[in-house]
Amino acid sequence: QPANDELAGLHVLVTAGPTQEPLDPVRYLTNHSTGKMGYALAQEAQAMGAEVTLVSGPVALDEPDGVHTVHVQTAQEMFDAVHGHFAQADIAIMAAAVGDFRPEHRSEQKIKKTGGVMPPITLVQNPDILAWAGEHKRPDGSQLVCGFAMETQDLLANAQSKLERKHCDMLVANDLNEPGAGFAHDTNRVVILTPDTDKNATAGENGSKIHAEPQPLMDKRDLAAVI
Ligand code: C5P
């Protein structure tokens, strides 16, 4: 792809990958995210001339050249890193699959089998990083926040409500049931939602209008360029 400088002078913050929420020194809760979409976004933004900070959960990908990569493990660590970089960001794209819950207690020692009695594991909620960013945008509207939604049912309705609830300027929705979409694939098939004042747009939860643009099945790097 030809290089361009569409994002020159702008700072782009991207989150990518899963989080790991430790239970004890050898076990954690996580998900199937590989980080491919977020890394593609970081690479593409860098190629478009942006200064890029990539906050990445544990993935098996190489750090993109020319990108400032911050490695984190837990959702709380990802939140802290985003919190520290958000004020300088002109565009924030939250592509990470952040764990919604974490074990309330992290055992110092490996949890042992106890004669058929299962250890109780209490989960507590993690901070919602995207929602926090949506609430803390600069009041002058000079920051754009983009979220992702991965759904297995009611894709558009769930995505619309997410766009509104989390005060996003753009939401990239993918249906896990679509062939070639979602986790681990090199391709993705999404619908891009933006708030819209067009009278033909569909009305969302609070009567606000949403513009929905379905995209064809695409390589994640090409999709990154579109986003
Ligand atoms: O509500 P849901 O988890 O489906 O929202 C997905 C979007 O929110 C993604 O952009 C994801 O990166 C972001 N998110 C987040 N922090 C969380 C949960 C989700 O930033 N704790």
Residues whose N, C-alpha, C, O or C-beta is under 5 A from the ligand:
A	BS01	C5P	M94 A95 A96 A97 V98 G99 D100 N126 P127 D128 I129 L130 G147 F148 A149
